[in-house]
């Protein structure tokens, strides 16, 4: 049970751990669907099983976080191992930061992956928030995969995760009857991060930034602000922009609806940068995405008044 406290957005004890069903459905359906892929399109023998093992490990970290939140450093160590496992199975010819030597790039991806996993967890603090983020992203990833920017197994995983999150939405709609819990948000972050890195490595770098841009901006700016004021950045809090919005008279539905619409526009911009490659279009899409997300953050910061 997730019991309300000063940092919570819910008012009554609510069951958590719904992420177990989301992850089991995603992994199970993915493996079942792999059987129908052509032989030459199937996942490499060790790639997805290693990703699955990493997802299971980080889900176990989520159980630890849900039951023993004080074990911060042990959780961080296990999260790092899971991210390292996922980065280690990336194709050698998949380069996200080609200006760096391959070892340096992989180290940067581990650090970035660790941050991404945790920011998805940080942002899972409002009913339907993770649904409003994960569903558009995974749908857009599947579309981009159909145009050749993701391998077939990654398309399958994108669609499976998208469907699982749509199914979870029924239970998580305001007022939520069930939460993901860290056991769900952490592995969802790991799967999304893996898919986005694959997209970036296949020529979709701008798209890989645009798709999760709202989450990246909200979490990163909040972290910088908290660090600037000397707060303990690893402790739970209510200072994310979306949380401040609910404290300033926005309803949960109003916040989530705005995030969902912004994510739909970001997905459109991301798909545009891939299907219409060009420096001017990419710059215009990135500027448009930053402006859109910045406007939403300002709106949330000011409140309805």
Secondary structure, 3 states (H helix, E strand, C coil): CECCCCCCCCCCCECECCHHHHHHHHHHHHHHHHCCCCHHHCCCCCHHHHHHHHHHHHHHHHHHHHHCCCCHHHHHHHHHHHHHHHHHCCCCCCCCCCCCCHHHHHHHHHHHHHHHHHHHHHHCCCCCHHHHHHHHHHHHHHHHHHHHHCCHHHHHHHHHHHHHHHHHHHHHCCCCCCECCHHHHHHHHHHHHHHHHHHHHCCCHHHHHHHCHHHHHHHHHHHHHHHHCCCCCCCCCCCCHHHHHHHCCCCHHHHHHHHHHHHHHHHHHHHHHHHCCCHHHHHHHHHHHHHHHHHHHHHHHHCCC
